[in-house]
């Protein structure tokens, strides 16, 4: 049985999701949430909170692996530096517990979950509900489902390999190429 922690790093809101996996196509949601950072004015305090809370999550849920979303390249250099620091601190917290980390580009995560690399956050959340067989997510932010998407993406990569059926021209084709990834109710 594998337990995977997925992290969507952020400097105002960090999203995370943890799944427990058994078999080829069985993943169960354990927890989904966010770390609110906007209430801290000092960037260094935010980094400390990220480090401590990620360590708490690791200690409590004992994941075997961690999947983290890589920062995308934007035009604002200062924002990129802050986001990179947030990701680095989250990674350091995980590595301090000797857990392997796998990094995925946002486009790859969206592609793995929805079959479309440019999918919206809402589309990713909707597909995750279907994939995990959840009725609804108790969440305030889509950052939480982005963290969860990183974990599910890693689950799919580990079980199905890097190149299996990623591209599809329609939802029907995506479902046909990825049997067992969506639970019907």
Secondary structure, DSSP 8 states (H G I E B T S, - for coil): -EEEEEEE--SSEEEEEEEEEETTTEEEEEEEEEEE-TT--SHHHHHHHHHHHHHHHHHHH--SEEEEE-----S-HHHHHHHHHHHHHHHHHHHTTT-EEEEE-HHHHHHHHHS-TT--HHHHHHHHHHHHT-S----S-HHHHHHHHHHHHHHHHHHH-TTTT---SSHHHHHHHSTTSS---
